[in-house]
């Protein structure tokens, strides 16, 4: 049987791939296989992968909100849009969980022109600039034009001294981050040019999806117990990650959720942050 991917490409349906994705969300092997068996009765030739994902998500949600939230992770990154401002803040928090010092939305004067930097990082006395490329569609890829353009910006800023985290610091590295995928040419050019590339699935073993799970730094947009408008309200109040919410649950009172709703949201949030490796 063939499945239609987001890009429109037809690929063979892989049962084990679906089982593995469900297990990564936290479901055990028996539950994952039961969900897949139920879904397979509704499959048809050329079914969109998006539809399979929605069916699996609903089945997971009936079992565990936290499992469904993890399964919803890639869509949750898109939920940090539409402009990508919240995605930039999320990436800063993701690096902060890895013990980096961070700053966001900095304007610096280069040799030729001024530049707005999405995120600045510092670790072991090394300062890096991070440029975020946000896509609001899951099928979109970041192509080679992006690292070519960002390299020119990096070259205009590198080797100059600035007051960044402290006086007389230089930007030594450049990292390009996207919530989707890079094209093959983009990765090839980036690696050849000395840029660091980070996407949903790259580099293998240390991509965004692995970093999020390893550090339990889930975006609030993955929560299944909040509506999209409620998520937007708490993000405006600088509650970007589920950990932010766990540390400041009173924010749910600020957006006027009922006592019972708050109880359900916090149950899901606590499960995500305490049992993320199960």
C-alpha positions in Angstrom: 0.0 0.0 0.0 1.2 3.5 -0.8 1.0 6.6 1.5 1.0 10.2 0.3 3.6 12.3 2.3 3.3 16.0 3.0 5.4 16.7 0.0 3.0 14.8 -2.3 5.5 11.9 -2.7 4.1 8.4 -2.7 5.9 6.0 -0.5 5.2 2.4 0.8 3.3 2.2 4.1 5.6 0.9 6.8 3.8 -0.7 9.8 7.0 -0.9 11.9 7.8 2.8 11.4 4.4 3.7 12.8 4.8 1.4 15.7 8.2 2.9 16.5 6.8 6.4 16.4 4.1 5.5 18.9 6.6 3.8 21.2 8.8 6.9 21.1 5.8 8.9 22.5 5.9 6.6 25.6 3.4 4.0 24.6 4.5 0.4 25.3 4.9 -2.2 22.6 1.5 -3.8 23.2 -0.4 -0.5 23.1 1.5 0.7 20.0 0.6 -2.6 18.1 -3.0 -2.4 19.2 -3.3 1.2 17.9 -1.7 0.3 14.6 -4.0 -2.7 14.2 -7.0 -0.5 14.7 -5.8 2.2 12.3 -4.9 -0.3 9.6 -8.5 -1.2 9.2 -9.1 2.3 7.9 -6.2 2.7 5.5 -6.6 2.9 1.8 -4.4 3.3 -1.3 -2.8 6.8 -1.3 -4.0 7.8 2.1 -2.3 11.0 3.3 0.3 10.5 6.0 -1.3 13.4 7.8 -4.5 11.5 8.1 -2.7 8.4 9.6 -1.0 10.8 12.1 -4.4 12.2 13.1 -5.9 8.8 13.7 -2.9 7.7 15.7 -2.9 10.9 17.7 -6.6 10.5 18.7 -6.0 6.9 19.7 -3.0 7.9 21.9 -5.0 10.8 23.4 -7.7 8.4 24.6 -5.0 6.5 26.5 -2.6 9.3 27.7 -2.5 13.0 27.1 1.3 13.0 27.8 1.9 10.3 25.2 -0.2 12.2 22.6 1.7 15.4 23.4 5.0 13.8 22.6 3.6 12.3 19.5 2.4 15.8 18.6 5.9 17.3 18.9 6.6 18.1 15.3 3.2 19.8 14.8 3.8 21.6 18.1 6.9 23.3 16.7 4.8 24.6 13.8 2.4 25.9 16.5 5.1 28.3 17.6 4.3 30.4 14.5 2.9 31.9 12.4 5.8 34.3 12.3 8.3 32.2 14.2 8.9 34.7 17.0 8.0 32.1 19.6 10.1 29.5 17.8 13.2 31.8 18.3 12.3 32.1 22.0 11.9 28.3 22.3 15.3 27.7 20.6 16.9 30.0 23.2 15.3 28.1 26.0 16.3 24.8 24.4 19.9 25.8 24.4 19.6 27.2 28.0 18.6 23.7 29.1 22.0 22.6 27.7 23.8 25.1 30.0 24.3 27.8 27.4 24.0 31.5 28.3 21.5 33.0 25.9 20.2 36.4 24.6 17.5 37.0 22.0 16.8 39.6 19.3 20.1 41.5 19.4 21.0 44.2 16.8 24.8 44.4 15.9 26.7 46.6 13.5 28.7 44.6 11.1 31.5 45.8 8.8 29.0 46.7 6.2 25.5 46.8 7.6 23.6 46.2 10.8 22.1 42.8 11.6 19.3 41.5 13.8 20.5 38.3 15.4 17.8 35.8 16.5 19.7 34.2 19.4 23.2 34.6 20.9 24.8 31.7 22.8 27.8 31.5 25.1 29.5 28.3 26.4 33.1 27.8 27.5 33.9 31.4 26.5 32.8 30.8 22.9 30.0 33.0 21.5 27.7 31.7 18.7 25.0 33.4 16.7 21.9 31.4 15.9 19.7 32.1 12.9 16.2 30.5 13.0 14.4 29.6 9.8 10.7 28.9 10.6 8.3 27.1 8.3 4.6 27.0 8.9 4.1 24.0 6.6 5.5 20.5 7.5 6.4 19.7 3.9 8.6 22.8 3.4 12.4 22.4 3.4 15.1 25.0 4.1 17.1 25.1 0.9 20.7 26.1 0.0 19.9 29.8 -0.4 19.4 30.1 3.4 22.9 29.0 4.5 24.4 31.0 1.6 22.7 34.1 2.8 23.4 33.6 6.5 27.1 32.9 5.8 27.4 36.4 4.3 25.8 37.8 7.5 28.1 35.8 9.7 31.2 37.0 7.7 30.1 40.6 8.2 30.0 40.1 11.9 32.8 37.7 12.7 36.2 38.9 14.1 34.6 42.2 15.3 34.5 42.9 19.0 31.2 43.6 20.8 29.8 43.9 24.3 27.7 40.7 24.1 27.6 38.8 27.4 30.6 40.9 28.5 32.9 43.5 26.8 35.3 42.7 24.0 33.7 39.4 22.8 33.7 38.0 19.2 31.2 35.8 17.5 33.1 32.6 16.6 30.4 30.3 15.4 27.1 30.4 13.4 24.3 27.9 13.9 21.3 27.6 11.5 18.2 26.1 13.1 14.9 25.1 11.3 11.8 23.5 12.7 11.6 21.3 9.5 14.3 19.8 7.4 17.2 21.0 5.3 17.7 20.1 1.7 20.7 17.9 0.9 22.4 20.9 -0.8 21.8 23.1 2.2 23.5 20.5 4.5 26.4 20.1 2.1 27.0 23.8 1.7 26.6 24.4 5.5 29.1 21.7 6.4 31.6 22.8 3.7 31.3 26.4 4.9 31.8 25.6 8.6 28.3 26.4 9.6 26.5 24.3 12.2 23.1 23.0 11.1 20.3 21.9 13.4 16.9 20.7 12.2 14.0 18.4 13.2 16.1 15.3 12.1 19.7 16.6 11.7 22.3 15.9 12.8 21.4 12.3 13.4 21.3 11.5 17.1 21.5 15.1 18.2 18.6 16.7 16.2 15.9 18.9 17.7 13.6 16.0 18.4 16.3 14.2 20.4 17.4 17.3 22.3 13.8 18.0 23.3 13.2 14.5 24.6 16.6 14.3 26.3 16.1 17.5 28.3 12.3 17.4 28.5 12.2 20.9 27.0 8.8 20.5 25.3 7.0 23.5 23.8 3.7 24.4 25.5 2.1 24.0 22.0 2.3 20.2 22.4 -0.1 20.2 25.3 -3.4 18.5 24.4 -5.3 20.0 27.3 -5.0 23.6 26.1 -6.7 25.2 23.0 -4.5 27.0 20.4 -5.8 30.4 21.6 -4.9 29.5 25.2 -1.4 28.4 24.2 -1.0 31.7 22.4 -2.1 33.7 25.5 0.5 32.0 27.8 3.2 32.3 25.2 2.6 36.1 25.1 3.2 36.0 28.9 6.6 34.3 28.1 5.5 30.8 29.0 7.1 29.0 26.1 8.0 25.6 27.4 6.1 23.0 29.6 8.8 23.5 32.2 8.0 27.2 32.3 4.4 26.3 33.0 5.4 23.8 35.8 7.5 26.5 37.4 4.7 29.1 37.1 1.3 27.4 37.1 -0.4 30.6 38.3 -0.2 31.7 34.6 -3.2 29.5 33.9 -5.2 31.5 36.4 -4.1 34.7 34.6 -5.8 33.4 31.4 -8.9 32.6 33.4 -9.0 28.8 33.2 -11.3 27.0 35.7 -9.9 25.0 38.6 -10.7 21.7 36.9 -9.0 22.8 33.6 -5.9 23.9 35.5 -5.8 20.5 37.3 -5.9 18.6 33.9 -3.4 20.8 32.3 -0.9 20.6 35.1 -1.3 16.8 35.3 -0.3 16.5 31.6 2.6 19.1 32.1 4.0 17.2 35.1 3.8 13.9 33.3 5.7 15.3 30.4 8.5 16.8 32.5 8.9 14.0 35.0 8.4 10.9 32.9 9.8 12.0 29.6 12.4 9.2 29.4 9.9 6.4 30.0 
